[in-house]
Amino acid sequence: MKGILKFSTHNGHTRSLITLYVLHSLHRKPKTGYDLLREIDDMTRGEWVPSKGTLYPMLRHLSEEGLIAPQETGARAKTIYALTDAGETTLAEIKQHRHRSRKNFQLLRNIHAEIFGEEFASFAEKMWEIRECARDLPEERQQAASEILDRCLSDLRELEEDKEKEKTGGTP
């Protein structure tokens, strides 16, 4: 089955977005399943969190595959997971093919545009393109990109202030 929010390794093994996020998060720091649930809750502002019945079997499966390993048991018998070398390799491999993520986003964008209108989808697409472009810049160009984004943010805040002035009867 082909999934829009699935990511493949060179050997064709597919991973869900949530699995990819777990690998990414454990790349940064070993964590418990509870820590991962809390982190996802924070990232989505409480709008979506996988159930324990989804996350814990996923962690067990990733451990059986050798992508993560239980490092120690913390307080109250909570298992702390860390990314293995094989997990690091898998994560790096998927990240190298992020153009697939862009293609998947485009498919979702088309559905979103159909439902909510082209204007909103186009705006979201521009935000994605800015993110991807900035991410691909070499380190020596990142300061210049940051300055451009600061100016853009300043301009957008001015537009927001103008809107507020118009609401209150002031002149923009």
ABEGO torsion letter per residue (X at the ends): XBBAABBBBAAGBBBBAAAAAAAAAAAABBBBAAAAAAAAAAAAGGABBBBAAAAAAAAAAAAAAGABBBABBBBGGBBBBBBBAAAAAAAAAAAAAAAAAAAAAAAAAAAAAAAAEAAAAAAAAAAAAAAAAAAABBAAAAAAAAAAAAAAAAAAAAAAAAAAAAAAGBBX
